[in-house]
Amino acid sequence: MKSTQTLEAGSTPDEKGTVAAQEQAQAVAQDETAERQALAAQRRGAATQLDFSSRRHTVEQNLEIWNDEYDWSLDGDEWSGQARYCAQPYERWKQSIIESFILPYISPTSTVLEVAAGHGRWSREIVDRCGHLIMLDLCPTCIRHCEDLFAGKNNVSFVVNDGKTLADIGDGGVDFVWSFDSFVHMGASVIDSYLGEMRRVLKEGGTAVIHHPGRRHHALPLKFLRNMGTNGRRLYKLVSMGRLRQDDGWRSDISRETVARLAQRNGLTVRGQFQRWGPGGQFTLDKYGDCITVMYRQRSL
Ligand SMILES: C[S@@+](CC[C@H](N)C(=O)[O-])C[C@H]1O[C@@H](n2cnc3c(N)ncnc32)[C@H](O)[C@@H]1O
């Protein structure tokens, strides 16, 4: 099984050492303050993302949450906690993802598929850099928003799907599949189904880059603790994420080993799994211990 790697984006390691550690400690403290405020708001009855912690990671629950309940007024740019956690400005952290995990795989002639595109937070960065962009989501309201957002573009198509297949997309025509902040909320059977579908729609040599949970693999059998009240959930969070205080970001019960195994089973070759990238590994997904897996469809001989 592959171990998690650091993707260096071309420059020398960050040598700021202590200053960086202080900044990180400050950022973690700020993040905990933000979470305490969100919890307080939740107790007062305001709807926040933290409300989801007792819900299951099914297609039906995802549809209900993202289509009917979630306040999309910031179009996804409110998910800045990962950047704060590694003491980076959100725009810089986001740009580093684009440069490290999207741009190397696309060109002005590429066909790109974004799975679970939401309100187009990443598609906005992709649309003018590829030949054709297919935006897919389970939620009709998200796709309706994206249709309005890209009304002036003639290289975008839109798909509302069933939450597990890519049935409207033909075989072998896609150069690059991208998904961020969405597989983190999906269960293993849905991820399994999508990876098989990605193998089908990718061209030979095409790449898929997926952001997903990175819970500790050995702790996954303890997921039953989720059903044992607040203390059970806290304990599970501690053993599977190494965190006690934080919410768990509604992460599903998936490890990087799970994704590597499902990729292999579906005929995709894992090129690498990353939790940090950039000079000195300064950009991370440490807040919830997530991971990005880069995989590709091999060329036939
Ligand atoms: C947290 S949002 C992220 C949106 C976008 N990827 C971003 O980073 O801004 C999760 C998105 O995943 C979509 N989603 C959840 N489960 C899905 C599934 N099984 N199939 C397709 N889309 C799904 C939701 O509708 C929602 O748009």
The ligand as an SDF file (V2000), in Angstrom:
LIG
                    3D

 27 29  0  0  0  0  0  0  0  0999 V2000
  -19.1240   20.3380    0.2420 C   0  0  0  0  0  0  0  0  0  0  0  0
  -19.8440   20.4800   -1.3390 S   0  0  0  0  0  0  0  0  0  0  0  0
  -18.4050   20.7420   -2.3710 C   0  0  0  0  0  0  0  0  0  0  0  0
  -18.7120   21.3840   -3.6820 C   0  0  0  0  0  0  0  0  0  0  0  0
  -17.4980   21.6810   -4.5730 C   0  0  0  0  0  0  0  0  0  0  0  0
  -16.8200   20.4770   -4.9550 N   0  0  0  0  0  0  0  0  0  0  0  0
  -16.5400   22.6210   -3.8850 C   0  0  0  0  0  0  0  0  0  0  0  0
  -15.4420   22.2070   -3.4840 O   0  0  0  0  0  0  0  0  0  0  0  0
  -16.8960   23.7960   -3.7440 O   0  0  0  0  0  0  0  0  0  0  0  0
  -20.3020   18.8290   -1.6920 C   0  0  0  0  0  0  0  0  0  0  0  0
  -20.9250   18.6490   -3.0520 C   0  0  0  0  0  0  0  0  0  0  0  0
  -20.9660   17.2620   -3.3620 O   0  0  0  0  0  0  0  0  0  0  0  0
  -22.1890   16.9490   -3.9610 C   0  0  0  0  0  0  0  0  0  0  0  0
  -22.4370   15.5250   -3.7390 N   0  0  0  0  0  0  0  0  0  0  0  0
  -22.5310   14.9010   -2.5470 C   0  0  0  0  0  0  0  0  0  0  0  0
  -22.6890   13.5820   -2.7330 N   0  0  0  0  0  0  0  0  0  0  0  0
  -22.6900   13.3780   -4.0740 C   0  0  0  0  0  0  0  0  0  0  0  0
  -22.8000   12.2290   -4.8880 C   0  0  0  0  0  0  0  0  0  0  0  0
  -22.9620   11.0280   -4.3560 N   0  0  0  0  0  0  0  0  0  0  0  0
  -22.7380   12.3770   -6.2250 N   0  0  0  0  0  0  0  0  0  0  0  0
  -22.5990   13.6120   -6.7880 C   0  0  0  0  0  0  0  0  0  0  0  0
  -22.5050   14.7370   -6.0610 N   0  0  0  0  0  0  0  0  0  0  0  0
  -22.5340   14.6250   -4.7110 C   0  0  0  0  0  0  0  0  0  0  0  0
  -23.1660   17.8550   -3.2540 C   0  0  0  0  0  0  0  0  0  0  0  0
  -24.3540   18.0200   -3.9870 O   0  0  0  0  0  0  0  0  0  0  0  0
  -22.3540   19.1360   -3.1480 C   0  0  0  0  0  0  0  0  0  0  0  0
  -22.5020   19.9320   -4.2940 O   0  0  0  0  0  0  0  0  0  0  0  0
  1  2  1  0
  2  3  1  0
  2 10  1  0
  3  4  1  0
  4  5  1  0
  5  6  1  0
  5  7  1  0
  7  8  2  0
  7  9  1  0
 10 11  1  0
 11 12  1  0
 11 26  1  0
 12 13  1  0
 13 14  1  0
 13 24  1  0
 14 15  1  0
 14 23  1  0
 15 16  2  0
 16 17  1  0
 17 18  1  0
 17 23  2  0
 18 19  1  0
 18 20  2  0
 20 21  1  0
 21 22  2  0
 22 23  1  0
 24 25  1  0
 24 26  1  0
 26 27  1  0
M  CHG  2   2   1   9  -1
M  END
$$$$
